[in-house]
Amino acid sequence: MLITGALALHKDIFKGFGQPHPGPRVLMSVNDTFGTAMSAASRRCFPSSTCLTNWSTRSATMPQPRNLSVEVAKAKATKADLLLPVCRLNDGKLLIQEMVKQRWEPMGVLNPVRPASTSRTSSRPWASMGEFLVSNVPWLDPKSAMNDVAGKHHLARFPNDQLDLNGGFTFEGLLIAAQAWLAAKSTQPAALNDALHKTRIDQHVIIGGPIQFDAKGQNVNIKAAAVENLKRKPYGRDACRIGGGALVFPMPGWNDKRRV
């Protein structure tokens, strides 16, 4: 679901900004359990996705690197228009720093299922280098009335911290647990499990349809958003508003005046 949601958003971004057919793309992934799983899922999705035409067959792995000069040089040599990194916070910092050093300026850095660049610990220390990075991840729904209320309470308690993906999922986890208890009127596992399978929560904070679970316990209606770092903060946009001036694409060069 993470990969297919991200790839669908890529298509919306390209079309919304008049870039329906970008050139080759290169995937760079951490060489751990998360990275391996996401890379494998991405490759399984390639044949069924029209937005992945001309995908570069070359990839670079990053197993706890100290620097990424070789990996970035290889990626740059592909002349790829887009970079899709699957990495964590520290790897992502090294990656962007090396791109700046080697003056590699692709059309965009679109992070499939990579939430690292959306955190305040990422967007603030990176300064101008962290601007205009796009992550395709679940995000808080700006059109949700419940999100508006939760955001105001969070701001009052934690004025220096932004309510983000982690806080939103924590809130919804508690919401789901409370809803199941109200329905079951019991703390017995069987009763709670039955209530969870019958759960339907229309009002919540993360982008997507009602919270509902399939037989495996997966929330089937969750969606991804295009989250871009702008002015040191991550901003999420759903597919319907991409291209309406909310996002900046293609990514400005490293010395562009828009990087302040």
N, C-alpha and C positions, 0 to 999 in steps of 0.2 A: 504493500500500500504506500509506503514511503517513497519508493522509487517511481512507481507509476504516477503518483501525485506530483512529484517533482518534474518528471518529464512532460506531463501535461501543462504545467505552468511554464516550462521553457517555450513551448509552442505559443502560448499566449503572449509571452514577453516578446518573442521575435515578431509576431504579427502586429502586436500593439505598437511597436516602434518601427514598423516598416522594414523589418529584417526577417522575412519569412524563410530564407534559405541561407543560413550562415555556413561558412566553410567548415573545415575539419575541426574536431574537438579532441582534446586530450584528457584522459582520466588519470589523476594521480591519487593514490590511495595509501593509507597507512597499512602496514603489514601486520595487523593484529586481528583478533576475532571479529571485531566490528567492521574494520575495513575490508577484510576478506569476504564477509557476508554481503556487505553492500555492493562491492565490486561484482561479485558473482550475480547478484540480483540485477544489477544494471545491465550486465552483458546478456542475461536471459531476456531482458525487456527490449533489447535493441531491435530484433527483427520485426517486432509488432508496433514500433513507433516510427511514424514518418518524420518526426523531428530529428531523428538521429542519422539522417542521410549524411554520408561523408565523414562518419565518425572515424577518428584516427585509431589505428590498431595498436598503437604504441602506448604503453603506460609505465609509470614509475612508482615503485614502492618506497615507503619511508619508514623503515623499522627503527624507531627511536633515534633519529639522526641528530648529529651535531651541526651539520650544515647540509644544504640541499643544492649546492652549486652544480654537481653533476646531473642530478635529476632535472633541475630547471633548464639546464643547457640542452638536455635531450628533448624536453618538452617544447622548448622554444624552437628547436631545429625542425619540428614537425610543421611549423608555420600555422599552427592551429589558431582559429579565430576565438575559440572559447576554451577556458580551463575549468574543469569540473573536479575540484579536490574533495576527497573523502578523508578528513583528518580531524585531529583534536586541536585544542587551543594552542599548545606550544608548537606543534608541527605547522599549524597554519601561520603562526607568526614568522617562523623560519622561512616558510614558502614565500610569503609576500615580501619579506625583506630581501630575499634572493632575487625575486622578480624585479624589484626596484634596482638592485645592484646591477643586474644584467640588462636593464632597460627593456624588459619584455612587457609589452603593452597589448595584450589581446583585447578583443572586443568586450569581453566581460569575464568575470570570475563568478560562476554560478555554482553554488555549493549544494549538491544533491544530498539531502538528509544530514547536513552538517550544521548543527546549532551553535558551534563554538563562536563563530564571528558575530552572533547576535547578542552575546552576553555583554554587560557593561564592562566586565573585566577585560573584554577583548576590544570593544570599540573605543574606549577611552585611551588606554595606553598606546594603541597603535597609531593614534593621532591621524594625520591625513592619509596614511597608508591603509587604514581600515575603512576609509570612506568608500561607498559605492559597491562594496562586496554584497552579493545577493545570496541568501540561503533560502532553500525551499523546505520549509519545516512547518508543522502545525503551529498556530499562533493565536493570540487573543483576538477575538472578533470585535472590531471597533463599533459594529452595529448592534451588539448585544447590550440590552438594558442591564442585565446582571453584571456584565463586565464593567459597565460604567459605575455601578454601585461599588463593586469590589475594588476597582481602581481608586476610587475616592477614599475608601477606608484604608487601603494600603498606603496611599500617599500621606494620609494623616499620621499613620504609625511610623512609616519609613520614608521620610521626605527626600532622602538622598538615593533611594533605590527605585528602579523601575520594575513594575509588575511585568514579568516576562513569561516565557514558555514554561519554565520550571514552576513558578508560582501558580500559573494557570492550571497546570496539570495536578498540582497538589490540592488546589481548591476543588477541582472537579472530583478528585479521588475521595475527598471528605464528603462532597455532595452525594456521590454515588453510594457511599457507605451509609450515610444518613437516610437516603431514600429507601435503600434496601431494608434497613431496620424498621422504618415506618410502615413499609408494606408487610414485612414478616411478623412484626410485633413479637419478635423472638430473637435470642442470640444463638439459637441452635444452628449448627452448620448447614444442615439439610434445608431448613426453612430459609436461611439467608441466601443459600445458593440458588434455590428456586426463585426467590425474589429478584436476585441479580439477573437471572436469565430472562425475567419478564420486565426488566427495567426499560422505561422510556422516559427520558428527561428532555423536554423541549427547550427549556430555558437553561442555558449554561454559558461558559465564557470563551471556549475555544471554537475557532471557525469550523463549521460543518453542520450537518443535520442533527436530529435528535440523538442523544446517547442511547444506543441499543447494542446488545451483544449477540454474537452468533454462538454456535455450539462450542467453539473453542475459546470463548471469552474475549473475542476481539471486538472493539468498538467499530462497527462497520461503516459509520457515517462520518468519521473524522476526515478532514481534508488538509491539504498543505497550503501555505501562503507564500508569497514572494516577500521576503523580509530583507530590506536593504539598510545598510548603515548610512545615515545622513545626519551630519552635524553631531557626530559622536553618539547617536542613539539609533537603535534598530526600529524601523517602521515596517509594519506588516500591511500588505495589500492583497486582496483576493483577486481571482482571475477576472472578475467583472470590471475592475477598475484599473487594471494594468494598461498602460499606454495613455492614460488620461492625465499625464503630467505628475502622477504621484511618485513614479520611479524615475531614475536617471539611467538611461541605456542608449548607446554603448557606454562603457565605463570610461570616464575621463582619464587622460594620461597622467603619469606620476607627477609631472610638473605643471599640470593644468591649474589655472587660477581658482577653479572651483574647489580645489583641495585646500582648505584653510585650517 
